[in-house]
């Protein structure tokens, strides 16, 4: 269960075209798009890279033309952020400035890329177009795309999307629609852009859930450690056999009824291992937050089909580092399971109200945010030359951790992707040994 290194290095050379603004090929609505408080809290760009092992000379043209067609349905992505009279963020759909699209060619075969799950910044900048206005809130594009052709005939598709526009599930729907359009098929997804039903209540009603949303401090000098040392992002491979062993470890007295899911068991292991690696003081509060899709949780206020936006909340577990390290892993798994089970309609509405009332504060190193990409089916993103072989990302924060599918025969292997201060990497690796 070792860290997986990325084989690509500075030898990779990429020649790029100038970005071209892709606009919807037909008429689209104007006006403004309401963003709920969850969208506004998710104000960060997310780069992703998909690798395809075959294409043809016209691959960039096909993907570009399909983008123009699919943007008729996903037209808010061509607009720009703005603020209303109350200072709240919205999308100005009258600013039809389009999606910057870049064509590029690389000087090597795609196999030379190696493992791409966690891309370093130099490789990411070559294969994913980052607009120079990215940090200019009301000017930056909400989506960019780059197609890079490799000498072997394969290609990569690099996409950058502002998280305020979409969560993982909505992004998958968009990518599938884009791919279907490229193959000349009608889209299977009809996006719903109305987000007003997720407006905060007046007055806000946070109630007993307040502690789920509050931040914990840093009394272990971890912030100073991160400022002093290089943060190293790595992908740790955990095979299906070790994952099965871990699940057995989380049972209580061997009772099958308490056999937790692979996600819960792995989250418990990673939370504990990171806490140990960072050498948190025993009385340091440590917080684990789990990204949970709330679409199926809404009973009274049913989510519309094809909802395009953010529909995730982050229930949390909080305990001292001493408690976490001393307790059996089954107890940690129980904490996580109960936190996830707390997500219901009341929890969601309270989260919306909290986010509307309080400004976003960055999470400290005492917190860990875990998201699973295991259920995001990107294998069907077939633009005409077969689905992607790998999915990669970058731009993660040191508080982020992503579980990704690992290519294997049994399809049960997992890659744990996270960033750690350089001096703590070996301790983390040893702590996740089963």
Secondary structure, 3 states (H helix, E strand, C coil): CCEECCCCCCCCCEEECCCEEECCCCCCCCCEEECCHHHHHCCCEEEEEEEECCCCCCHHHHHHHHHHHHCCCCHHHHCEEEECCCCCEEEECCCCCCEEEEEEEECCCHHHHCCCCECCHHHHHHHCCCCCCCCCCCCCCCEEEEEEECCCCCEEEEEEEECCCCCHHHHHHHHHHHHHHHCCCCCCCCCECCCHHHCCCCCCCCHHHHHHHCCCCCCCCHHHHHHHCCEEEEEEEECHHHHHHHHHHCCECCEHHHCCCHHHHHHHHHHHHHHHHCCCCCCCEEEEEEEEECHHHCCCCCCCCCECCCCEEEEEEEEEHHHHHHCCHHHHHHHHHHHHHCCCHHHHHHHHHHHHHCCCCCCCCCEEEEEECCCCCCCCCCCCCCCCCEEEECCCCCCEEEEEECCCCCCCCEEEEEEEEHHHHHHHHHHCCC
